[in-house]
Amino acid sequence: MDSGSMQVSVTTTRGLERRLEVAVPGERLAGEIDQRLRRLTRTVRVKGFRPGKVPYAVVKQQFGQQVHAEAVTDLMQSTFAEAVTQQKLRPAGGPRIEPIATEPGSELRYAAVFEVFPEVSVKALSSAQVERPVATVTEEDIDAMLETMRAQRPDFIESTDRPGKGDRVTLDYEGRVDGAVHPGTKGSGLQVVLGEQRVLPEIEQALLEMTAGESKTIVLRFPANYAVQSVVGKDAEFDLRVLKVEQRRLPPLDDSFAQSFGIASGGVAALREEVRQSMEREVIGAARAKLREQLFEQLYRDNPLELPQTMVDEQITELQADMARRLHIHDPRQLPTREAFEQSARRRVALGLLISEIVRSQDLKVDRARVEQRVEAAAATQPNPQEVRRQYLANREIMRQFESAVLEEQAIDWMLSQVRVIDRPSSFPELTGFGKNSQAESQAE
């Protein structure tokens, strides 16, 4: 039977939520059950009968109840899809199905409760204004970046002096609470670069006052954020023994240093040129990111939407999972409450709907050349670029992510063509957050 034989009614329960009541004629349910039972007679194995020769009545008696339940479930799903198409509804999430009447021999009746997408329209952007930061990479910027690169690859030279910040100390340690050693409070051969705050502050301060071969016992209290929960807030005694002190020395800026960064020829001059090009790409990306943020902020502010709570809830779950991955949190109870993510989730959902509307209304099609560029750029960072590229191209989900990112870029391009763009002088440190003060400190150490 076609969908016209169904009876469908729609009511708005609240906001974007709809309640769809569907009545499917009993003949359609009975026909579906009959077809399934007849297929079973050809495949089912029943003791006392040869395969394919089981009588229909026997199959119905043994499997009728199970087949009826499966047919009801499948029919509710398929007729729901027909009903939303018939009613021109756009569900924003899966329905909550509520069976009303499913008895054999009668019509199948059920309700489906779900949210629909809101009506989305984007106000004209002609009155909007954004600032485009414009910056040039200077020789001073390159000098500062090279100093950072030197600081990332220090040499450590063994010393008999006391260490300073940036120096490396190798030590054995043992912590006791009430005379007992707890997991995570004892170790040997631990290497600590002072100033990186990888150990408790009291331990780091003690190490600054010790030399190789020296031992010391200190008393401290475990802070609230200590990894071992059982000792948080308790006092402990720590025995420290320094095995080795190594002073930090920055490598000279020479041809050997350039080669360590993959510069086969051309030495420091070639390294400077490669650093310049990388920094200029970073300037372009950072300027683009600031434009994007301004455009999105205005788009979100000027186009308020009623949002499906289903989509907001899904986005909250994604944000929580992302935070758990980044911070290596395995216990969900250590995450902030769902309410803490609500505002960010609502903004993401709204912007997704608004960008989709721009893509639809402006008939934007995915720029395949840009997708290819993104694939190449992402693969180039991997050890085997060609193999990774093939894997990307074969993975439909990854390619959808690339395509979605490119469509967003194209939507941003369209928005930039609609708004007034004002250039504002900037600098590499301001655009990228690359602070020169930190470089001075790094060199002073």
Summary of the structure (lengths in Angstrom):
residues: 445
radius of gyration: 32.9
end to end distance: 81.3
largest distance: 94.3
contacts: 1204
relative contact order: 0.11
helix: 50%
strand: 21%
